Amino acid sequence: MIELQDLTRMFDGQPVVRDVSLTVEAGEIVTLVGTSGSGKTTLIRMINRLVEPSSGRVLIEGLDAASLPVHQLRRRIGYAIQGIGLFPHRSVAQNIATVPRLLGWPRARIEDRTDELLELFQLDPARFRDRMPHQLSGGQAQRVGTARALAARPDLLLLDEPFGALDPIIRAQAQTDLRAVQRRLGTTMILVTHDIDEAVLLGDRIAVMDAGRIVQYDRVARILAHPETDFVRAMTGGPEGVFRLLSLVAAAEIAEPGEAPGPPVDAATNLREVLSLCLSSGREALPLRSGGRVTLAAIRALAGRGGQ
């Protein structure tokens, strides 16, 4: 568990981050979303002490981060940024092995961990292990950068706009890959983004920042359905927030007994896709392959009560 307690950072007498407190449970992804200059990057850089807090504390599994030597702290926290920052004269395998080597892992353990991570990120070790960074596509380089950050099994992975430089198609795949890997490894992650769709897709909880403060911190569905301020409402997209909410709910969650005409859909299909299929085909309900149906009326009712 990661706890931030009243974190503040002053620059030239002005607060950039102000009295931020939040808790990230083990195995969660928390996304920090806000406009440029809202303090998101400064906040996560205080966690690994790339920026020292002016006041407040960071606790990692109950241990005050300020009590650890900086180099030890950073070996416990993975860090991935936009643009990756791979070492250009080191191979993919050598890049991934950076922190394990510093920690003195045996060679065989490093090689096993490197291949494990390459496979997790769908990069064939035999093909990619010895490639140089300039031989990688943007999406491949992003995967390697994230694998490097995960190599030493950190307590926490910080990601600062990791997909910002990727084109939309590669970015979507990279987001899917990250979520799948996180679910498999159970790594606690804090991810900075200015993209609310990315925050919704990846986050278990969202922290919305404005002018250095956390203005709302909650489960994704709760923030979409019940924004507490005008700023959060604008950030989540107003009416568009309903569609984002529907994208979080699987068809199986509101299925009912009965039949419906036309091709069936998987129970895991999200309600935003089901709604689109209903409207495009003129149907009032869709059958599920697993049995039962999802009705347009049920989707409307869910959207109307904000997913509650």
Secondary structure, DSSP 8 states (H G I E B T S, - for coil): -EEEEEEEEEETTEEEEEEEEEEE-TT-EEEEEE-TTSSHHHHHHHHTTSS--SEEEEEETTEEGGGS-HHHHHHHEEEEETT----TTS-HHHHHTHHHHHTT--HHHHHHHHHHHHHHTT--HHHHTT--GGGS-HHHHHHHHHHHHHTT--SEEEEESTTTTS-HHHHHHHHHHHHHHHHHH--EEEEEES-HHHHHHH-SEEEEEETTEEEEEEEHHHHHH---SHHHHHHHTTTHHHHHHHTTSBGGGG-BSS--SS--B-TT-BHHHHHHHHHHHT-SEEEBTTSSEEEHHHHHHHHHTTT-
